[in-house]
Amino acid sequence: MAINAPAHTPADEVMDFLLSGPTPEQVLAMRPSEAAQERMRYLLDGNRNNTLNDAERAELEAYSQLEHFIRRLKVRAREKLASEA
């Protein structure tokens, strides 16, 4: 069963979150929505089974880049909190 890409993408979720002016603590607590997690599981499973089409492979790559950005953002948030301590 295919799970359609959400209308409100994980990138949209991150942009909305960042526009809310989060504190470093909120950045560290940030987690993907259940819908985003479900979509990622679907894409990762399809990747393992070699069943993704070109659009889904591109979507998976975009999610991977977004995850890398979020990891870097969380590192910076930890550094900011450490410098304030």
N, CA, C and O atoms as a Maestro MAE file, in Angstrom:
{
 s_m_m2io_version
 :::
 2.0.0
}

f_m_ct {
 s_m_title
 :::
 protein
 m_atom[340] {
  # First column is atom index #
  i_m_mmod_type
  r_m_x_coord
  r_m_y_coord
  r_m_z_coord
  i_m_residue_number
  s_m_chain_name
  s_m_pdb_residue_name
  s_m_pdb_atom_name
  i_m_atomic_number
  :::
  1 25 0.838 -1.176 0.000 1 A "MET " " N  " 7
  2 3 0.000 0.000 0.000 1 A "MET " " CA " 6
  3 2 0.886 1.243 0.000 1 A "MET " " C  " 6
  4 15 1.690 1.422 0.915 1 A "MET " " O  " 8
  5 25 0.757 2.080 -0.982 2 A "ALA " " N  " 7
  6 3 1.534 3.301 -1.090 2 A "ALA " " CA " 6
  7 2 0.990 4.355 -0.128 2 A "ALA " " C  " 6
  8 15 -0.217 4.478 0.078 2 A "ALA " " O  " 8
  9 25 1.900 5.093 0.438 3 A "ILE " " N  " 7
  10 3 1.530 6.194 1.318 3 A "ILE " " CA " 6
  11 2 1.873 7.461 0.570 3 A "ILE " " C  " 6
  12 15 3.042 7.716 0.279 3 A "ILE " " O  " 8
  13 25 0.878 8.248 0.257 4 A "ASN " " N  " 7
  14 3 1.079 9.455 -0.535 4 A "ASN " " CA " 6
  15 2 1.878 10.490 0.231 4 A "ASN " " C  " 6
  16 15 1.799 10.582 1.456 4 A "ASN " " O  " 8
  17 25 2.649 11.264 -0.513 5 A "ALA " " N  " 7
  18 3 3.405 12.350 0.083 5 A "ALA " " CA " 6
  19 2 2.437 13.338 0.713 5 A "ALA " " C  " 6
  20 15 1.421 13.677 0.106 5 A "ALA " " O  " 8
  21 25 2.731 13.800 1.909 6 A "PRO " " N  " 7
  22 3 1.825 14.734 2.578 6 A "PRO " " CA " 6
  23 2 1.809 16.083 1.869 6 A "PRO " " C  " 6
  24 15 2.807 16.498 1.280 6 A "PRO " " O  " 8
  25 25 0.669 16.760 1.932 7 A "ALA " " N  " 7
  26 3 0.557 18.088 1.336 7 A "ALA " " CA " 6
  27 2 1.449 19.067 2.092 7 A "ALA " " C  " 6
  28 15 2.043 19.966 1.496 7 A "ALA " " O  " 8
  29 25 1.537 18.890 3.386 8 A "HIS " " N  " 7
  30 3 2.401 19.706 4.248 8 A "HIS " " CA " 6
  31 2 3.644 18.862 4.505 8 A "HIS " " C  " 6
  32 15 3.625 17.966 5.350 8 A "HIS " " O  " 8
  33 25 4.709 19.139 3.791 9 A "THR " " N  " 7
  34 3 5.911 18.303 3.820 9 A "THR " " CA " 6
  35 2 6.720 18.502 5.101 9 A "THR " " C  " 6
  36 15 6.518 19.483 5.816 9 A "THR " " O  " 8
  37 25 7.630 17.577 5.391 10 A "PRO " " N  " 7
  38 3 8.531 17.781 6.524 10 A "PRO " " CA " 6
  39 2 9.331 19.087 6.406 10 A "PRO " " C  " 6
  40 15 9.591 19.744 7.414 10 A "PRO " " O  " 8
  41 25 9.716 19.458 5.195 11 A "ALA " " N  " 7
  42 3 10.428 20.733 5.024 11 A "ALA " " CA " 6
  43 2 9.521 21.896 5.432 11 A "ALA " " C  " 6
  44 15 9.981 22.851 6.058 11 A "ALA " " O  " 8
  45 25 8.239 21.816 5.080 12 A "ASP " " N  " 7
  46 3 7.284 22.852 5.503 12 A "ASP " " CA " 6
  47 2 7.184 22.891 7.023 12 A "ASP " " C  " 6
  48 15 7.134 23.968 7.616 12 A "ASP " " O  " 8
  49 25 7.155 21.721 7.652 13 A "GLU " " N  " 7
  50 3 7.078 21.648 9.112 13 A "GLU " " CA " 6
  51 2 8.285 22.339 9.741 13 A "GLU " " C  " 6
  52 15 8.136 23.096 10.701 13 A "GLU " " O  " 8
  53 25 9.472 22.084 9.208 14 A "VAL " " N  " 7
  54 3 10.689 22.684 9.752 14 A "VAL " " CA " 6
  55 2 10.675 24.199 9.540 14 A "VAL " " C  " 6
  56 15 11.014 24.955 10.451 14 A "VAL " " O  " 8
  57 25 10.289 24.639 8.355 15 A "MET " " N  " 7
  58 3 10.237 26.081 8.099 15 A "MET " " CA " 6
  59 2 9.249 26.767 9.037 15 A "MET " " C  " 6
  60 15 9.555 27.822 9.593 15 A "MET " " O  " 8
  61 25 8.070 26.179 9.218 16 A "ASP " " N  " 7
  62 3 7.079 26.754 10.138 16 A "ASP " " CA " 6
  63 2 7.637 26.818 11.554 16 A "ASP " " C  " 6
  64 15 7.463 27.813 12.258 16 A "ASP " " O  " 8
  65 25 8.305 25.751 11.960 17 A "PHE " " N  " 7
  66 3 8.902 25.693 13.287 17 A "PHE " " CA " 6
  67 2 9.942 26.806 13.455 17 A "PHE " " C  " 6
  68 15 9.935 27.519 14.459 17 A "PHE " " O  " 8
  69 25 10.833 26.950 12.475 18 A "LEU " " N  " 7
  70 3 11.879 27.965 12.571 18 A "LEU " " CA " 6
  71 2 11.301 29.376 12.548 18 A "LEU " " C  " 6
  72 15 11.828 30.275 13.204 18 A "LEU " " O  " 8
  73 25 10.237 29.570 11.807 19 A "LEU " " N  " 7
  74 3 9.599 30.889 11.767 19 A "LEU " " CA " 6
  75 2 8.916 31.252 13.087 19 A "LEU " " C  " 6
  76 15 8.611 32.418 13.334 19 A "LEU " " O  " 8
  77 25 8.681 30.252 13.925 20 A "SER " " N  " 7
  78 3 8.058 30.523 15.220 20 A "SER " " CA " 6
  79 2 9.057 31.090 16.226 20 A "SER " " C  " 6
  80 15 8.675 31.464 17.335 20 A "SER " " O  " 8
  81 25 10.336 31.158 15.846 21 A "GLY " " N  " 7
  82 3 11.355 31.709 16.746 21 A "GLY " " CA " 6
  83 2 11.635 30.818 17.936 21 A "GLY " " C  " 6
  84 15 11.566 31.285 19.073 21 A "GLY " " O  " 8
  85 25 11.951 29.546 17.718 22 A "PRO " " N  " 7
  86 3 12.143 28.623 18.832 22 A "PRO " " CA " 6
  87 2 13.392 28.940 19.655 22 A "PRO " " C  " 6
  88 15 14.360 29.516 19.159 22 A "PRO " " O  " 8
  89 25 13.336 28.550 20.903 23 A "THR " " N  " 7
  90 3 14.503 28.644 21.775 23 A "THR " " CA " 6
  91 2 15.438 27.469 21.457 23 A "THR " " C  " 6
  92 15 15.015 26.513 20.806 23 A "THR " " O  " 8
  93 25 16.689 27.524 21.901 24 A "PRO " " N  " 7
  94 3 17.574 26.371 21.701 24 A "PRO " " CA " 6
  95 2 16.995 25.083 22.310 24 A "PRO " " C  " 6
  96 15 17.160 23.996 21.754 24 A "PRO " " O  " 8
  97 25 16.329 25.217 23.437 25 A "GLU " " N  " 7
  98 3 15.719 24.041 24.065 25 A "GLU " " CA " 6
  99 2 14.624 23.448 23.173 25 A "GLU " " C  " 6
  100 15 14.504 22.229 23.053 25 A "GLU " " O  " 8
  101 25 13.844 24.308 22.559 26 A "GLN " " N  " 7
  102 3 12.788 23.829 21.659 26 A "GLN " " CA " 6
  103 2 13.387 23.191 20.404 26 A "GLN " " C  " 6
  104 15 12.838 22.222 19.880 26 A "GLN " " O  " 8
  105 25 14.502 23.726 19.925 27 A "VAL " " N  " 7
  106 3 15.182 23.113 18.777 27 A "VAL " " CA " 6
  107 2 15.618 21.701 19.144 27 A "VAL " " C  " 6
  108 15 15.433 20.768 18.363 27 A "VAL " " O  " 8
  109 25 16.194 21.546 20.321 28 A "LEU " " N  " 7
  110 3 16.652 20.220 20.742 28 A "LEU " " CA " 6
  111 2 15.494 19.246 20.918 28 A "LEU " " C  " 6
  112 15 15.660 18.044 20.710 28 A "LEU " " O  " 8
  113 25 14.338 19.744 21.292 29 A "ALA " " N  " 7
  114 3 13.167 18.887 21.511 29 A "ALA " " CA " 6
  115 2 12.393 18.609 20.220 29 A "ALA " " C  " 6
  116 15 11.489 17.773 20.211 29 A "ALA " " O  " 8
  117 25 12.736 19.295 19.145 30 A "MET " " N  " 7
  118 3 11.993 19.157 17.884 30 A "MET " " CA " 6
  119 2 12.045 17.715 17.384 30 A "MET " " C  " 6
  120 15 13.099 17.080 17.367 30 A "MET " " O  " 8
  121 25 10.875 17.217 16.978 31 A "ARG " " N  " 7
  122 3 10.742 15.868 16.419 31 A "ARG " " CA " 6
  123 2 9.822 15.943 15.211 31 A "ARG " " C  " 6
  124 15 8.937 16.797 15.153 31 A "ARG " " O  " 8
  125 25 10.029 15.044 14.239 32 A "PRO " " N  " 7
  126 3 9.130 15.027 13.079 32 A "PRO " " CA " 6
  127 2 7.731 14.575 13.479 32 A "PRO " " C  " 6
  128 15 7.558 13.830 14.444 32 A "PRO " " O  " 8
  129 25 6.750 15.030 12.735 33 A "SER " " N  " 7
  130 3 5.371 14.620 12.994 33 A "SER " " CA " 6
  131 2 5.212 13.134 12.698 33 A "SER " " C  " 6
  132 15 6.056 12.528 12.037 33 A "SER " " O  " 8
  133 25 4.144 12.567 13.185 34 A "GLU " " N  " 7
  134 3 3.860 11.149 12.921 34 A "GLU " " CA " 6
  135 2 3.713 10.910 11.423 34 A "GLU " " C  " 6
  136 15 4.173 9.890 10.908 34 A "GLU " " O  " 8
  137 25 3.072 11.847 10.721 35 A "ALA " " N  " 7
  138 3 2.905 11.697 9.266 35 A "ALA " " CA " 6
  139 2 4.253 11.685 8.558 35 A "ALA " " C  " 6
  140 15 4.468 10.891 7.642 35 A "ALA " " O  " 8
  141 25 5.165 12.565 8.980 36 A "ALA " " N  " 7
  142 3 6.493 12.606 8.368 36 A "ALA " " CA " 6
  143 2 7.264 11.324 8.667 36 A "ALA " " C  " 6
  144 15 7.954 10.796 7.795 36 A "ALA " " O  " 8
  145 25 7.151 10.827 9.886 37 A "GLN " " N  " 7
  146 3 7.829 9.580 10.248 37 A "GLN " " CA " 6
  147 2 7.292 8.407 9.429 37 A "GLN " " C  " 6
  148 15 8.055 7.559 8.968 37 A "GLN " " O  " 8
  149 25 5.987 8.370 9.256 38 A "GLU " " N  " 7
  150 3 5.365 7.295 8.477 38 A "GLU " " CA " 6
  151 2 5.822 7.348 7.022 38 A "GLU " " C  " 6
  152 15 6.122 6.319 6.418 38 A "GLU " " O  " 8
  153 25 5.870 8.554 6.471 39 A "ARG " " N  " 7
  154 3 6.318 8.699 5.080 39 A "ARG " " CA " 6
  155 2 7.772 8.273 4.937 39 A "ARG " " C  " 6
  156 15 8.126 7.594 3.973 39 A "ARG " " O  " 8
  157 25 8.606 8.658 5.874 40 A "MET " " N  " 7
  158 3 10.020 8.279 5.824 40 A "MET " " CA " 6
  159 2 10.183 6.765 5.924 40 A "MET " " C  " 6
  160 15 11.003 6.179 5.218 40 A "MET " " O  " 8
  161 25 9.407 6.134 6.795 41 A "ARG " " N  " 7
  162 3 9.468 4.663 6.901 41 A "ARG " " CA " 6
  163 2 9.103 4.012 5.573 41 A "ARG " " C  " 6
  164 15 9.742 3.053 5.142 41 A "ARG " " O  " 8
  165 25 8.060 4.550 4.928 42 A "TYR " " N  " 7
  166 3 7.644 4.031 3.631 42 A "TYR " " CA " 6
  167 2 8.769 4.172 2.608 42 A "TYR " " C  " 6
  168 15 9.071 3.226 1.881 42 A "TYR " " O  " 8
  169 25 9.382 5.342 2.550 43 A "LEU " " N  " 7
  170 3 10.451 5.574 1.583 43 A "LEU " " CA " 6
  171 2 11.684 4.721 1.875 43 A "LEU " " C  " 6
  172 15 12.300 4.182 0.955 43 A "LEU " " O  " 8
  173 25 12.042 4.597 3.140 44 A "LEU " " N  " 7
  174 3 13.199 3.770 3.489 44 A "LEU " " CA " 6
  175 2 12.949 2.300 3.167 44 A "LEU " " C  " 6
  176 15 13.840 1.600 2.688 44 A "LEU " " O  " 8
  177 25 11.734 1.844 3.434 45 A "ASP " " N  " 7
  178 3 11.374 0.468 3.112 45 A "ASP " " CA " 6
  179 2 11.421 0.243 1.601 45 A "ASP " " C  " 6
  180 15 11.955 -0.762 1.132 45 A "ASP " " O  " 8
  181 25 10.864 1.179 0.849 46 A "GLY " " N  " 7
  182 3 10.905 1.079 -0.606 46 A "GLY " " CA " 6
  183 2 12.321 1.123 -1.141 46 A "GLY " " C  " 6
  184 15 12.638 0.456 -2.127 46 A "GLY " " O  " 8
  185 25 13.178 1.905 -0.496 47 A "ASN " " N  " 7
  186 3 14.574 1.976 -0.910 47 A "ASN " " CA " 6
  187 2 15.278 0.635 -0.672 47 A "ASN " " C  " 6
  188 15 16.038 0.161 -1.516 47 A "ASN " " O  " 8
  189 25 15.011 0.037 0.490 48 A "ARG " " N  " 7
  190 3 15.605 -1.278 0.801 48 A "ARG " " CA " 6
  191 2 15.142 -2.341 -0.188 48 A "ARG " " C  " 6
  192 15 15.908 -3.228 -0.566 48 A "ARG " " O  " 8
  193 25 13.884 -2.241 -0.602 49 A "ASN " " N  " 7
  194 3 13.315 -3.230 -1.520 49 A "ASN " " CA " 6
  195 2 13.485 -2.850 -2.990 49 A "ASN " " C  " 6
  196 15 13.040 -3.571 -3.883 49 A "ASN " " O  " 8
  197 25 14.133 -1.708 -3.231 50 A "ASN " " N  " 7
  198 3 14.379 -1.234 -4.601 50 A "ASN " " CA " 6
  199 2 13.080 -1.069 -5.387 50 A "ASN " " C  " 6
  200 15 13.002 -1.454 -6.554 50 A "ASN " " O  " 8
  201 25 12.066 -0.496 -4.747 51 A "THR " " N  " 7
  202 3 10.761 -0.320 -5.391 51 A "THR " " CA " 6
  203 2 10.361 1.150 -5.550 51 A "THR " " C  " 6
  204 15 9.234 1.438 -5.953 51 A "THR " " O  " 8
  205 25 11.260 2.075 -5.242 52 A "LEU " " N  " 7
  206 3 10.927 3.488 -5.358 52 A "LEU " " CA " 6
  207 2 11.009 3.945 -6.809 52 A "LEU " " C  " 6
  208 15 11.865 3.503 -7.575 52 A "LEU " " O  " 8
  209 25 10.094 4.840 -7.161 53 A "ASN " " N  " 7
  210 3 10.201 5.467 -8.482 53 A "ASN " " CA " 6
  211 2 11.149 6.670 -8.360 53 A "ASN " " C  " 6
  212 15 11.629 6.977 -7.269 53 A "ASN " " O  " 8
  213 25 11.411 7.340 -9.470 54 A "ASP " " N  " 7
  214 3 12.366 8.452 -9.463 54 A "ASP " " CA " 6
  215 2 11.942 9.580 -8.531 54 A "ASP " " C  " 6
  216 15 12.778 10.149 -7.829 54 A "ASP " " O  " 8
  217 25 10.663 9.906 -8.516 55 A "ALA " " N  " 7
  218 3 10.172 10.980 -7.653 55 A "ALA " " CA " 6
  219 2 10.349 10.611 -6.180 55 A "ALA " " C  " 6
  220 15 10.725 11.456 -5.368 55 A "ALA " " O  " 8
  221 25 10.081 9.367 -5.841 56 A "GLU " " N  " 7
  222 3 10.237 8.929 -4.443 56 A "GLU " " CA " 6
  223 2 11.715 8.905 -4.040 56 A "GLU " " C  " 6
  224 15 12.047 9.241 -2.904 56 A "GLU " " O  " 8
  225 25 12.597 8.516 -4.951 57 A "ARG " " N  " 7
  226 3 14.030 8.546 -4.644 57 A "ARG " " CA " 6
  227 2 14.487 9.986 -4.395 57 A "ARG " " C  " 6
  228 15 15.279 10.242 -3.489 57 A "ARG " " O  " 8
  229 25 13.987 10.919 -5.199 58 A "ALA " " N  " 7
  230 3 14.318 12.334 -5.006 58 A "ALA " " CA " 6
  231 2 13.769 12.841 -3.668 58 A "ALA " " C  " 6
  232 15 14.426 13.613 -2.970 58 A "ALA " " O  " 8
  233 25 12.573 12.403 -3.328 59 A "GLU " " N  " 7
  234 3 11.967 12.792 -2.047 59 A "GLU " " CA " 6
  235 2 12.799 12.255 -0.885 59 A "GLU " " C  " 6
  236 15 13.036 12.968 0.090 59 A "GLU " " O  " 8
  237 25 13.239 11.014 -0.983 60 A "LEU " " N  " 7
  238 3 14.070 10.422 0.065 60 A "LEU " " CA " 6
  239 2 15.378 11.189 0.205 60 A "LEU " " C  " 6
  240 15 15.835 11.435 1.322 60 A "LEU " " O  " 8
  241 25 15.979 11.566 -0.902 61 A "GLU " " N  " 7
  242 3 17.219 12.353 -0.860 61 A "GLU " " CA " 6
  243 2 16.971 13.708 -0.200 61 A "GLU " " C  " 6
  244 15 17.791 14.166 0.596 61 A "GLU " " O  " 8
  245 25 15.854 14.349 -0.520 62 A "ALA " " N  " 7
  246 3 15.523 15.640 0.090 62 A "ALA " " CA " 6
  247 2 15.330 15.482 1.600 62 A "ALA " " C  " 6
  248 15 15.768 16.334 2.373 62 A "ALA " " O  " 8
  249 25 14.683 14.403 2.019 63 A "TYR " " N  " 7
  250 3 14.497 14.148 3.454 63 A "TYR " " CA " 6
  251 2 15.841 13.926 4.133 63 A "TYR " " C  " 6
  252 15 16.056 14.380 5.257 63 A "TYR " " O  " 8
  253 25 16.739 13.230 3.455 64 A "SER " " N  " 7
  254 3 18.070 12.979 4.023 64 A "SER " " CA " 6
  255 2 18.820 14.285 4.215 64 A "SER " " C  " 6
  256 15 19.478 14.478 5.237 64 A "SER " " O  " 8
  257 25 18.727 15.178 3.249 65 A "GLN " " N  " 7
  258 3 19.376 16.486 3.372 65 A "GLN " " CA " 6
  259 2 18.750 17.304 4.489 65 A "GLN " " C  " 6
  260 15 19.455 17.986 5.233 65 A "GLN " " O  " 8
  261 25 17.434 17.239 4.611 66 A "LEU " " N  " 7
  262 3 16.739 17.954 5.680 66 A "LEU " " CA " 6
  263 2 17.161 17.409 7.043 66 A "LEU " " C  " 6
  264 15 17.382 18.178 7.979 66 A "LEU " " O  " 8
  265 25 17.270 16.096 7.155 67 A "GLU " " N  " 7
  266 3 17.706 15.495 8.418 67 A "GLU " " CA " 6
  267 2 19.120 15.959 8.779 67 A "GLU " " C  " 6
  268 15 19.402 16.244 9.943 67 A "GLU " " O  " 8
  269 25 19.995 16.031 7.793 68 A "HIS " " N  " 7
  270 3 21.361 16.506 8.035 68 A "HIS " " CA " 6
  271 2 21.334 17.952 8.544 68 A "HIS " " C  " 6
  272 15 22.047 18.293 9.487 68 A "HIS " " O  " 8
  273 25 20.514 18.794 7.920 69 A "PHE " " N  " 7
  274 3 20.381 20.179 8.357 69 A "PHE " " CA " 6
  275 2 19.905 20.243 9.811 69 A "PHE " " C  " 6
  276 15 20.435 21.020 10.605 69 A "PHE " " O  " 8
  277 25 18.918 19.435 10.154 70 A "ILE " " N  " 7
  278 3 18.366 19.458 11.510 70 A "ILE " " CA " 6
  279 2 19.411 18.996 12.519 70 A "ILE " " C  " 6
  280 15 19.511 19.558 13.609 70 A "ILE " " O  " 8
  281 25 20.185 17.981 12.164 71 A "ARG " " N  " 7
  282 3 21.257 17.534 13.070 71 A "ARG " " CA " 6
  283 2 22.256 18.663 13.330 71 A "ARG " " C  " 6
  284 15 22.674 18.879 14.467 71 A "ARG " " O  " 8
  285 25 22.633 19.378 12.275 72 A "ARG " " N  " 7
  286 3 23.560 20.497 12.427 72 A "ARG " " CA " 6
  287 2 22.935 21.606 13.265 72 A "ARG " " C  " 6
  288 15 23.610 22.217 14.094 72 A "ARG " " O  " 8
  289 25 21.650 21.866 13.051 73 A "LEU " " N  " 7
  290 3 20.939 22.875 13.831 73 A "LEU " " CA " 6
  291 2 20.944 22.511 15.317 73 A "LEU " " C  " 6
  292 15 21.135 23.376 16.171 73 A "LEU " " O  " 8
  293 25 20.736 21.246 15.615 74 A "LYS " " N  " 7
  294 3 20.721 20.808 17.015 74 A "LYS " " CA " 6
  295 2 22.115 20.901 17.643 74 A "LYS " " C  " 6
  296 15 22.238 21.205 18.829 74 A "LYS " " O  " 8
  297 25 23.155 20.645 16.864 75 A "VAL " " N  " 7
  298 3 24.522 20.818 17.372 75 A "VAL " " CA " 6
  299 2 24.744 22.277 17.756 75 A "VAL " " C  " 6
  300 15 25.297 22.572 18.816 75 A "VAL " " O  " 8
  301 25 24.307 23.186 16.886 76 A "ARG " " N  " 7
  302 3 24.466 24.617 17.169 76 A "ARG " " CA " 6
  303 2 23.661 25.026 18.400 76 A "ARG " " C  " 6
  304 15 24.112 25.853 19.192 76 A "ARG " " O  " 8
  305 25 22.474 24.450 18.560 77 A "ALA " " N  " 7
  306 3 21.650 24.766 19.737 77 A "ALA " " CA " 6
  307 2 22.351 24.287 21.008 77 A "ALA " " C  " 6
  308 15 22.344 24.986 22.021 77 A "ALA " " O  " 8
  309 25 22.955 23.100 20.960 78 A "ARG " " N  " 7
  310 3 23.690 22.596 22.129 78 A "ARG " " CA " 6
  311 2 24.876 23.510 22.445 78 A "ARG " " C  " 6
  312 15 25.140 23.820 23.607 78 A "ARG " " O  " 8
  313 25 25.587 23.939 21.394 79 A "GLU " " N  " 7
  314 3 26.726 24.832 21.594 79 A "GLU " " CA " 6
  315 2 26.284 26.152 22.214 79 A "GLU " " C  " 6
  316 15 26.955 26.679 23.102 79 A "GLU " " O  " 8
  317 25 25.171 26.680 21.754 80 A "LYS " " N  " 7
  318 3 24.662 27.938 22.297 80 A "LYS " " CA " 6
  319 2 24.311 27.788 23.777 80 A "LYS " " C  " 6
  320 15 24.647 28.645 24.594 80 A "LYS " " O  " 8
  321 25 23.636 26.697 24.109 81 A "LEU " " N  " 7
  322 3 23.279 26.471 25.510 81 A "LEU " " CA " 6
  323 2 24.533 26.296 26.376 81 A "LEU " " C  " 6
  324 15 24.584 26.782 27.505 81 A "LEU " " O  " 8
  325 25 25.531 25.608 25.847 82 A "ALA " " N  " 7
  326 3 26.774 25.400 26.608 82 A "ALA " " CA " 6
  327 2 27.505 26.716 26.835 82 A "ALA " " C  " 6
  328 15 28.090 26.928 27.898 82 A "ALA " " O  " 8
  329 25 27.475 27.589 25.855 83 A "SER " " N  " 7
  330 3 28.170 28.868 26.005 83 A "SER " " CA " 6
  331 2 27.455 29.804 26.980 83 A "SER " " C  " 6
  332 15 28.066 30.703 27.559 83 A "SER " " O  " 8
  333 25 26.171 29.582 27.147 84 A "GLU " " N  " 7
  334 3 25.383 30.407 28.068 84 A "GLU " " CA " 6
  335 2 25.480 29.901 29.510 84 A "GLU " " C  " 6
  336 15 25.127 30.618 30.446 84 A "GLU " " O  " 8
  337 25 25.954 28.680 29.685 85 A "ALA " " N  " 7
  338 3 26.005 28.075 31.031 85 A "ALA " " CA " 6
  339 2 27.167 28.596 31.850 85 A "ALA " " C  " 6
  340 15 27.345 28.187 32.998 85 A "ALA " " O  " 8
  :::
 }
 m_bond[339] {
  # First column is bond index #
  i_m_from
  i_m_to
  i_m_order
  :::
  1 1 2 1
  2 2 3 1
  3 3 4 2
  4 3 5 1
  5 5 6 1
  6 6 7 1
  7 7 8 2
  8 7 9 1
  9 9 10 1
  10 10 11 1
  11 11 12 2
  12 11 13 1
  13 13 14 1
  14 14 15 1
  15 15 16 2
  16 15 17 1
  17 17 18 1
  18 18 19 1
  19 19 20 2
  20 19 21 1
  21 21 22 1
  22 22 23 1
  23 23 24 2
  24 23 25 1
  25 25 26 1
  26 26 27 1
  27 27 28 2
  28 27 29 1
  29 29 30 1
  30 30 31 1
  31 31 32 2
  32 31 33 1
  33 33 34 1
  34 34 35 1
  35 35 36 2
  36 35 37 1
  37 37 38 1
  38 38 39 1
  39 39 40 2
  40 39 41 1
  41 41 42 1
  42 42 43 1
  43 43 44 2
  44 43 45 1
  45 45 46 1
  46 46 47 1
  47 47 48 2
  48 47 49 1
  49 49 50 1
  50 50 51 1
  51 51 52 2
  52 51 53 1
  53 53 54 1
  54 54 55 1
  55 55 56 2
  56 55 57 1
  57 57 58 1
  58 58 59 1
  59 59 60 2
  60 59 61 1
  61 61 62 1
  62 62 63 1
  63 63 64 2
  64 63 65 1
  65 65 66 1
  66 66 67 1
  67 67 68 2
  68 67 69 1
  69 69 70 1
  70 70 71 1
  71 71 72 2
  72 71 73 1
  73 73 74 1
  74 74 75 1
  75 75 76 2
  76 75 77 1
  77 77 78 1
  78 78 79 1
  79 79 80 2
  80 79 81 1
  81 81 82 1
  82 82 83 1
  83 83 84 2
  84 83 85 1
  85 85 86 1
  86 86 87 1
  87 87 88 2
  88 87 89 1
  89 89 90 1
  90 90 91 1
  91 91 92 2
  92 91 93 1
  93 93 94 1
  94 94 95 1
  95 95 96 2
  96 95 97 1
  97 97 98 1
  98 98 99 1
  99 99 100 2
  100 99 101 1
  101 101 102 1
  102 102 103 1
  103 103 104 2
  104 103 105 1
  105 105 106 1
  106 106 107 1
  107 107 108 2
  108 107 109 1
  109 109 110 1
  110 110 111 1
  111 111 112 2
  112 111 113 1
  113 113 114 1
  114 114 115 1
  115 115 116 2
  116 115 117 1
  117 117 118 1
  118 118 119 1
  119 119 120 2
  120 119 121 1
  121 121 122 1
  122 122 123 1
  123 123 124 2
  124 123 125 1
  125 125 126 1
  126 126 127 1
  127 127 128 2
  128 127 129 1
  129 129 130 1
  130 130 131 1
  131 131 132 2
  132 131 133 1
  133 133 134 1
  134 134 135 1
  135 135 136 2
  136 135 137 1
  137 137 138 1
  138 138 139 1
  139 139 140 2
  140 139 141 1
  141 141 142 1
  142 142 143 1
  143 143 144 2
  144 143 145 1
  145 145 146 1
  146 146 147 1
  147 147 148 2
  148 147 149 1
  149 149 150 1
  150 150 151 1
  151 151 152 2
  152 151 153 1
  153 153 154 1
  154 154 155 1
  155 155 156 2
  156 155 157 1
  157 157 158 1
  158 158 159 1
  159 159 160 2
  160 159 161 1
  161 161 162 1
  162 162 163 1
  163 163 164 2
  164 163 165 1
  165 165 166 1
  166 166 167 1
  167 167 168 2
  168 167 169 1
  169 169 170 1
  170 170 171 1
  171 171 172 2
  172 171 173 1
  173 173 174 1
  174 174 175 1
  175 175 176 2
  176 175 177 1
  177 177 178 1
  178 178 179 1
  179 179 180 2
  180 179 181 1
  181 181 182 1
  182 182 183 1
  183 183 184 2
  184 183 185 1
  185 185 186 1
  186 186 187 1
  187 187 188 2
  188 187 189 1
  189 189 190 1
  190 190 191 1
  191 191 192 2
  192 191 193 1
  193 193 194 1
  194 194 195 1
  195 195 196 2
  196 195 197 1
  197 197 198 1
  198 198 199 1
  199 199 200 2
  200 199 201 1
  201 201 202 1
  202 202 203 1
  203 203 204 2
  204 203 205 1
  205 205 206 1
  206 206 207 1
  207 207 208 2
  208 207 209 1
  209 209 210 1
  210 210 211 1
  211 211 212 2
  212 211 213 1
  213 213 214 1
  214 214 215 1
  215 215 216 2
  216 215 217 1
  217 217 218 1
  218 218 219 1
  219 219 220 2
  220 219 221 1
  221 221 222 1
  222 222 223 1
  223 223 224 2
  224 223 225 1
  225 225 226 1
  226 226 227 1
  227 227 228 2
  228 227 229 1
  229 229 230 1
  230 230 231 1
  231 231 232 2
  232 231 233 1
  233 233 234 1
  234 234 235 1
  235 235 236 2
  236 235 237 1
  237 237 238 1
  238 238 239 1
  239 239 240 2
  240 239 241 1
  241 241 242 1
  242 242 243 1
  243 243 244 2
  244 243 245 1
  245 245 246 1
  246 246 247 1
  247 247 248 2
  248 247 249 1
  249 249 250 1
  250 250 251 1
  251 251 252 2
  252 251 253 1
  253 253 254 1
  254 254 255 1
  255 255 256 2
  256 255 257 1
  257 257 258 1
  258 258 259 1
  259 259 260 2
  260 259 261 1
  261 261 262 1
  262 262 263 1
  263 263 264 2
  264 263 265 1
  265 265 266 1
  266 266 267 1
  267 267 268 2
  268 267 269 1
  269 269 270 1
  270 270 271 1
  271 271 272 2
  272 271 273 1
  273 273 274 1
  274 274 275 1
  275 275 276 2
  276 275 277 1
  277 277 278 1
  278 278 279 1
  279 279 280 2
  280 279 281 1
  281 281 282 1
  282 282 283 1
  283 283 284 2
  284 283 285 1
  285 285 286 1
  286 286 287 1
  287 287 288 2
  288 287 289 1
  289 289 290 1
  290 290 291 1
  291 291 292 2
  292 291 293 1
  293 293 294 1
  294 294 295 1
  295 295 296 2
  296 295 297 1
  297 297 298 1
  298 298 299 1
  299 299 300 2
  300 299 301 1
  301 301 302 1
  302 302 303 1
  303 303 304 2
  304 303 305 1
  305 305 306 1
  306 306 307 1
  307 307 308 2
  308 307 309 1
  309 309 310 1
  310 310 311 1
  311 311 312 2
  312 311 313 1
  313 313 314 1
  314 314 315 1
  315 315 316 2
  316 315 317 1
  317 317 318 1
  318 318 319 1
  319 319 320 2
  320 319 321 1
  321 321 322 1
  322 322 323 1
  323 323 324 2
  324 323 325 1
  325 325 326 1
  326 326 327 1
  327 327 328 2
  328 327 329 1
  329 329 330 1
  330 330 331 1
  331 331 332 2
  332 331 333 1
  333 333 334 1
  334 334 335 1
  335 335 336 2
  336 335 337 1
  337 337 338 1
  338 338 339 1
  339 339 340 2
  :::
 }
}
